[in-house]
């Protein structure tokens, strides 16, 4: 005779195997969408759907919605007003852009896989390899684990600040994964030289970066392998959830100053970094690198990557299904919000927005659009007694605006955070009043 638990397990079925194209088609059908507008081609300038790189043609969707007004048009004049406005904006972004985080999420149990003392460059460190095991008793057909690596200076006197990176894992010797380009010295060694620590979380391990992966990972586990509902969360929010769980661990580790943990990422992980900062108030600061569309870039600017790219089968999994509507039949002009408002939801905490040179990185991420968005978000910092950007004039490459709590810097390199690391670390130490303990072992 089956016990209640055994009977429940017997009813569980294996996770359905679907392709990205199939999941995308089913999502469009669920939303009642027949066709989407063409996505931007960033590779072939002569293509009919080539990405726009002409500034005079960028503003085709009208003015961005105001930040410091309620949805009824009344003015925001106080901190109390801002808290109400923040609730309005969060509801809109949850419903239309990133999706709603499930109210009931499984617990994560952290296990130390390995701890060893080793050398990274000139620095003696303690490296911990950790595994966060997600409780899957609600649907045993799907297993989810969160890999995390933590590196702290050996012999540190007291707890140290830590930079948590959305990355691709750690290579032997502590070097970061393949999203680091042409850095001398490496970002990891720049951090260790200051006497701080760093950590790397691997988001693809707990939520795949594809539409096919939506029936597995943490999203699939909560949905029991089924198609997402119209306002369900996407991968960006799921990756942010994993970062929050990593912060749970970091705040429990005796080597880490849990109140001085920053989150950092590049490109799609720059988008995830911004999402994490908005929804996880415990992170002390954020380093948002080349985030583009779905990150700091304004939706109402048709420059580089478009909303249609994020609605296509290649990227729709980042967003909530409802977002696809704005690539057909609706447009960005119909969105009740824009990304300067999303960035403003981080206020008054420190955020460093970074990008590369259009001449090297290209126009895809729309560096000017990200700067305009950052400038438009600045009043939220000012209202809350902090400091936004001091000007609406975009600075020259390699100069930046880093004296304020909301910072912006465009380096002269390509699609990497590499040339911005030194400026970010200087800024991070200053805005959080962190003393450095230079280490040379």
N, C-alpha and C positions, 0 to 999 in steps of 0.2 A: 504494500500500500504506500502510495506516494505521500511524503510529508508536504506541508504547505509550501515550504521553500523549494523542495524538489519539483513540485508541480509548477511553481512559478518559473523555475529555470527551464523546465521542459517546454514552456510556452515561448521562450526566447528563440528567435530565429537568427541565422547568420546575417550580418550586415549586407544589404543588397549591393551588388556591384553595378555602378552606373558610370557612364562616361561624362565628361564635362559637358559635351554637346547635348546629351540627353537631359541632364539636370537643368541646363540652361533653357532648353525647349519646354520642359515641364514647368519651369518657373514663369516663363513668358505666358504659357497657357493659363496658369493659375491667376496671373494678373490681367488676362484678357488682352494682351498686347500682340498685335499681328506682325508689325514691322518696327525696326529701330532705324534711326538715322545712321549714316555711315560713321564709323569711328575714324579718328585722324590717323593718317599714315605718316609716321615720323621718319621714315627711311627714304622715301622716294619723293623729292620735291615736286616732280612733275605729275604725280598721281592725281586723279580727279578729287580724291579725298585727302590731299596732302595737308599736313598740319600747318596752320597759319603761323607765320613768323614775322608778319608785318604789323608794327604797332598801331598804325592807323586803322587797321581792320579788326582790332581786338575786341572793341566794346560793342558787340552786336546784340547783347541781351539786356541792355538798359542799366540803370543805376543799381548799386548794391543796396540792400535794405539797411535802414539806420540801426546803429548799435545802441544808442542811448535814448531810445524811445520804446515804449511798450507797444504791443501789437495793435492797440487801439489808438496809437499816435500820441499819447501823453508822454511828457518828458520824464526822464529818470534823473533825480536830483540828489539822492542819498544812498547810503549803503543799504538801507532797508529796501529801497526801490530796486537796487541792483539784485538783491537776493530774489525778489519776485521775478525780475526780468530773466535772471539766470534759469529759474524754473521753466519759464516760457520757452526759452531757447533750447534747453535740454529736451523738453518734450518734443519739439519740432525735429531736432537732430536724431532723437531716438526713433521717431516714427518714420522719417523720410530719408535719412542718410545712412546712419550706422546700425540701426536696429536696437531692439530692446534686449538688454542683458536679462536672461532668465532669473526669476525671483529665487528659485531654488536650484542651487548649483552644488555638485558633490564636493565633499571635502578632499583635501590633498594632504597626504602624509609624506613628509620628507625623510629620506634615508641617505646617510653618508656612505657613498660607494667606495671612495678612496680618499685618504689624506696623506700628503707627503710633503717633505721639505725639499725644495729644488732651487735651481738658479735660473732666472730669466734675465738674459743679458748680464749686467753687472750686479743684479739684485738677488739677494736671498729671500725667498718667499715661502709661504705655506699655500699649497694648492689643494682645494677640496673639490672633489667631483661628487655631485649630489643628484638624487633622482626624486622627483615628486610624483608619487603614485596616486592617481585619481580614483576615488571610490566608484567602482562601476557596478555595484550590486543592483542598481536599478535597471541595468541592461548589460549583462555580462558578455554579450556578443562583441562589445567594443571595449578595448583596453586603451587607456591614455596615460602617458608618462611625460613629465616635464624635465628635460635635462638642464642642469645648471652647474656652471663652474665658478668658483670663488677663489680669487687670488689676493692675499694680503701680505704685507711686508713681515718677514720673520723678525721677531724681537721687537715689534712695535710696542711703544709705551702707551697703552690705552687703546680705546676703540678708534677706528679710522673711517673717514668718509669713503664711500664706494660709488663708482660709476657702473651702472648696469647697462649692458649693451644688448640690443636685439641683434643677434649674430647667427653665424653658421657653425658654431662649435669652436673648439680650441684645437690647434695643431700641436704636435709635440714641441715642448719647449715653451709653451704658453703663448705662441703667436696667434693672432686672431685669424678668423676665417677669411674667405676670398673677397670680402667687401672692403678690404683695406688696400689702398694703392699708393705706392711710391712715398712711403713715410720714412723719414729719417730724423730723429729716432722714431720707433714705433710708438703708437698712442699708448700702448700698455706700459712701455718704459717711461714715457713722460709722466704717467700717473704714479708709478712706483718711485720715481725720483723725488716726488713731492711728499713721499711717505704715506700715500693713500692706497686704496685697493680698487680692484675692478672685478666685475662678474660678467658672464656671458650666458644668456638664455637662448635656447634654440626653438623659435616659435613653430617652425615647420614640423617639429616632432609631435606637438600636441594639437595642431590644426594645420592640415596640409594647405599649401598655397595653390589650390586648384578647385574648380567647381566639382570635380569628381570626389574631392575630399570632404565635401559638405555632409556626406552621409556617414562620415567617420570622425575621428578626433573628438574634441570636447563638444562641438556643435552636434555631431552625429550621436554622441552618447546621450546628450540631453533630449534630443529629438527621437531617440530610439531608431536611428537609421532612416528616418522619413524625410520627405521633402520639407524645406523650410516654409513657414507661414509668411505672409506678406511683410510683417514688421519684425521678423526674427533677426537676430544679430548676424553679422558677417565675420569674416576672418580677422579684420582689424580689431574689432572689439574682443574677439576670442584671444588674439595675441595679447591684448592689453590685460585681459583677465589672468593670463599666465604670468605676466609681469607682476601683477598684484600678489599672486601666490608666491612668486619668488621673493617679493618684498616681505611677505610673512616670515619666510625663513631668515632673510637677512636681518630683520629686526630681532630675531631670536639668537643670532650668532654673537658670541661674546667679543669677537674681534672687530665687529662692525658697529659704527655709529649709525643706528637705524634712523635717526632724524636727519641725516645728511647723506641720503642716497639719491643720486640723479639717474635719470633714464635717458638713453641715447640710441639713435638709429638713423639709418640712411635710406633714402628712396622709399620703397614700400614700408620699410621699417621706420623711416622718418614719419610716415603717416601714422603708423602704429604708436610711435612715441608721443605724438600729439594727442591721439585718442587716449593713451594711458594717462597723460598729464591731466586731461579734462575729467576723467572718471575715477582717478585714484589720487585723492588729495594728500596722501602720505608721502608721495615723492616730493623731494625738496626742490628739484629743478629738472628741466628738460633741455636736451640738445637735439633739436629737430633739423635733420640734415636733408636738403634737397627733396622735400616731401611732395612738391607738385600737387597735381589734382588729387583731391581726397585728403590732402594735408593742409598746408597754409595757403596754397594758391586759390584765387577767387574763381568760383564757378562761372561767374558772369563775364569773364575774360576768355574769349576764344583765341588762345595763344598756346601752341604746343599741344600737350595732351588735353583731350576733351572729356566731357561727361559721358560721351558715347563710348569712349574706350573703357571706362569703368562700368559701363552697362553691358559690354560685350562679353562673349564667352571666356575671354582671357582674363578678365578682372572683376566680373560681377560678384564673385564670391567674397570680395573684400567688404562689400556693402550690404545693406538690407535689401531684400527684393523690391520693396517699394521705390527705391532709388531709380530702378530701371525705367520707371514711368517718365523720368525727365530726359530720357533719350528717345522718346516716342511713346505716346503722342504729345507729352508735355515737353517743355524746354527749361533751361536754367532760369529763365525769366519767371517761371511759375514757382520756383522753389521759394518757400517762405523765409529761408535763411541763406546766408553765405558764410564763407570760411573765416572772415575776420571776426565774425560773431563767435565762431567755435573756438578760435584762438583766445578770444577774450575770456572764455570760461575758465582759463587757467589762472587768471588774475586773482590775487596780487603776487602769486609765486613766480620765481625766476624762470624765464624761458629764453633760450638762445636759438634764434632761427638762422640757419646757415645754408649756403648754396655755393655753387661753383660758377665759373665764368661761362657765359653763353658761347664764347669763342672756342671753348675747350669742352665743356660739359654738353653744350648744345642748348637748344631752346625748349626742349620737351618739358622741363619742370617750371618754366616761366619764372625766372628769378625776379623780374620786375613785378610780376603779379603777386609774388610772395612778399616782396617788400611793401607794396601798396597795402596788402592785407594786414601786415604787421603794424604799419602806421595807423590804419583805420581801427585796429584793436586797442591802440595805446590809451584812449580815454578811460578804459576800464581800470587800468593800473593807476591812472591819476586819481580817479574817483575814490579808489580804495587806499589812497595814501602812499602809493608806491610810485615808480617812475616808468613811463612808457618811452617810446622813441622821442628824442628831442627835436626832430625835424621830419618833414614829409619829403625831403629831397634825398634821393637814393645816393648813398656814398659810393666813392670809387672803390674798385677792387682792392682787396688787401688792406683797407683802412677800417671800415666798419663803424658801427655805433654800439659800443660795448660798455659804456659808462652807466647805462641804465639797467634796471631790473629786467625789462623786456629789451632784448638785444638782437641786433641783426648784423651779419657779416657775410660778404661775398668774397671768396678767395679767387685767385687767378688760375686755379687748377680745374680738374674735370669732375666726374661724378663720384666724389669721395668726400668724406669729412676730414681727411688727412691734414690739409693745410690750415684747417680751422681749430685743430685740437689745442694747440698752445694758447690761442686766444680764449677758447672756451674754458680751459682749466684756470687761467688767470682770472677770468670773469667769475667762475664758480666759486673760487676761493674768496674773492672779494665780496660778492653779494651775500654769501653765507658766513662771512667773517671766519674763515677757516685758516688756521695757521698751518704753514708748511713745515715739514721736518725733512729737509733734503737728505737723501740717503745715497751713499756710495759704498758698496760693500767690496 
